[in-house]
Amino acid sequence: METTAMNEQRLARIRVMAAEHLEVDPETLTMTTDFARDCGADSLVLMDFRAALEEEFEVTIAQQDWDDLLTLERVYQVLADLAGW
């Protein structure tokens, strides 16, 4: 069974990865920060971030989900569904 600590570690890793790609301080990213609107991420940055997520978490994110991966909350939800967390 998954623990809260494991989920928090995953979320922390996603936050750090997002911050690296968005070139922002991880502490500025809330669960609802919009990567495009609030951080100015363009489509190339978001595409690179998605590719990094797929590699890091060993999942394939369906193209129909790509446009929806604009917040930490949504990224975590999609990854959790795909990875079975």
C-alpha positions in Angstrom: 0.0 0.0 0.0 1.2 3.5 -0.9 2.1 5.8 1.9 1.5 9.5 2.3 5.2 10.0 2.5 5.8 8.3 -0.8 3.1 10.5 -2.4 4.7 13.6 -0.9 8.1 12.5 -2.3 6.6 12.1 -5.8 4.9 15.4 -5.6 8.1 17.1 -4.4 10.0 15.5 -7.3 7.3 16.7 -9.8 7.5 20.2 -8.3 11.3 20.3 -8.7 11.1 19.1 -12.2 8.5 21.7 -13.1 10.5 24.4 -11.5 13.6 23.4 -13.4 11.8 23.5 -16.8 9.9 26.7 -16.0 13.1 28.3 -14.5 11.3 29.4 -11.3 11.8 28.7 -7.6 10.0 25.5 -6.6 8.5 27.2 -3.6 6.6 29.6 -5.9 4.7 26.7 -7.5 1.4 25.9 -5.7 -0.9 23.0 -6.7 -2.9 25.4 -8.9 -0.2 27.6 -10.4 -0.8 27.6 -14.2 2.5 26.9 -15.9 1.6 28.8 -19.1 -0.4 31.7 -17.6 1.4 32.3 -14.3 5.0 31.2 -15.3 5.0 32.1 -19.0 5.8 28.6 -20.2 5.5 28.2 -24.0 4.6 25.0 -25.8 8.3 23.9 -26.2 8.9 24.2 -22.5 5.8 22.2 -21.8 6.6 19.5 -24.3 10.1 19.1 -22.8 8.6 18.9 -19.3 6.2 16.2 -20.4 9.0 14.2 -22.0 11.0 14.5 -18.8 8.0 13.3 -16.8 7.5 10.3 -19.0 11.2 9.3 -18.7 11.3 9.9 -14.9 8.2 8.1 -14.0 8.3 5.5 -16.9 4.9 6.3 -18.3 3.5 7.4 -21.6 1.2 10.4 -21.4 -1.5 10.3 -24.0 -1.6 13.2 -26.4 -5.1 14.1 -25.4 -3.8 14.7 -21.8 -1.0 17.0 -22.9 -2.9 20.3 -22.9 -4.3 19.5 -19.5 -0.9 19.3 -17.8 -0.7 22.9 -16.7 -0.7 22.6 -12.9 1.0 20.4 -10.3 -2.3 19.1 -9.2 -3.2 17.9 -12.7 0.2 16.5 -13.5 0.1 14.5 -10.3 -3.4 13.2 -11.0 -2.4 12.1 -14.5 0.8 10.5 -13.4 -0.9 8.7 -10.5 -3.5 7.3 -12.8 -0.9 6.1 -15.3 1.5 4.7 -12.8 -1.2 3.2 -10.5 -0.2 5.1 -7.3 
